[in-house]
Amino acid sequence: MQRTKVKSSHLVSVGYEPTSRKMHIEFHNGAVYEYRNVPEQFHKTLVEADSHGEFFHKNFKPHFNGRKI
């Protein structure tokens, strides 16, 4: 999955596969997490957010469980 780099103090890049509804998020510590059953709108909103890290922590993390890959 191709990831797009983002300017964030917490996140490095975000990738999304619409057919499988999987999202990969790379963090500054080098960890990459996979999230499943993510609606495409969540990906779009995260990528377009003024603060990617803030959106992730407030609106994404509470609703989706990730696994380190």
Secondary structure per residue as TSV (DSSP state, phi and psi in degrees):
chain	resnum	aa	ss	phi	psi
A	1	M	-	360.0	131.3
A	2	Q	-	-81.3	134.2
A	3	R	E	-111.5	148.7
A	4	T	E	-101.5	130.1
A	5	K	E	-69.5	142.9
A	6	V	-	-127.2	154.3
A	7	K	-	-93.1	106.3
A	8	S	-	-156.1	150.1
A	9	S	S	-80.5	-11.0
A	10	H	S	-113.7	-39.0
A	11	L	E	-106.9	146.5
A	12	V	E	-102.7	-47.2
A	13	S	E	-152.8	159.3
A	14	V	E	-136.6	132.8
A	15	G	E	-128.4	152.8
A	16	Y	E	-146.0	138.1
A	17	E	E	-118.1	104.8
A	18	P	T	-63.0	-34.0
A	19	T	T	-69.8	-35.3
A	20	S	T	-96.2	-11.8
A	21	R	T	59.3	35.3
A	22	K	E	-102.4	141.4
A	23	M	E	-125.2	136.9
A	24	H	E	-111.8	134.8
A	25	I	E	-126.8	126.8
A	26	E	E	-101.4	132.5
A	27	F	E	-105.0	161.9
A	28	H	T	-62.7	-22.3
A	29	N	T	-79.7	1.9
A	30	G	S	95.7	-12.5
A	31	A	-	-74.3	143.5
A	32	V	E	-122.3	128.9
A	33	Y	E	-115.9	144.6
A	34	E	E	-108.1	133.9
A	35	Y	E	-119.3	136.2
A	36	R	-	-111.2	158.3
A	37	N	S	58.2	42.1
A	38	V	-	-93.7	120.2
A	39	P	-	-61.8	144.1
A	40	E	H	-57.2	-32.5
A	41	Q	H	-62.8	-34.6
A	42	F	H	-63.7	-42.1
A	43	H	H	-62.5	-48.5
A	44	K	H	-59.0	-45.6
A	45	T	H	-65.8	-39.2
A	46	L	H	-62.6	-47.2
A	47	V	H	-64.7	-34.2
A	48	E	H	-89.4	-5.3
A	49	A	-	-64.5	146.7
A	50	D	S	-64.2	-38.3
A	51	S	S	-124.7	103.9
A	52	H	H	-62.9	-44.0
A	53	G	H	-64.6	-42.4
A	54	E	H	-64.4	-44.5
A	55	F	H	-61.4	-44.6
A	56	F	I	-57.6	-50.2
A	57	H	I	-70.9	-35.0
A	58	K	I	-87.3	-37.9
A	59	N	I	-114.6	-18.1
A	60	F	I	-107.5	-55.0
A	61	K	T	-55.8	-39.1
A	62	P	T	-66.2	-19.1
A	63	H	T	-106.8	-17.4
A	64	F	-	-130.3	133.0
A	65	N	-	-94.0	130.6
A	66	G	E	-107.1	160.1
A	67	R	E	-128.3	139.1
A	68	K	E	-70.0	133.4
A	69	I	-	-119.6	360.0
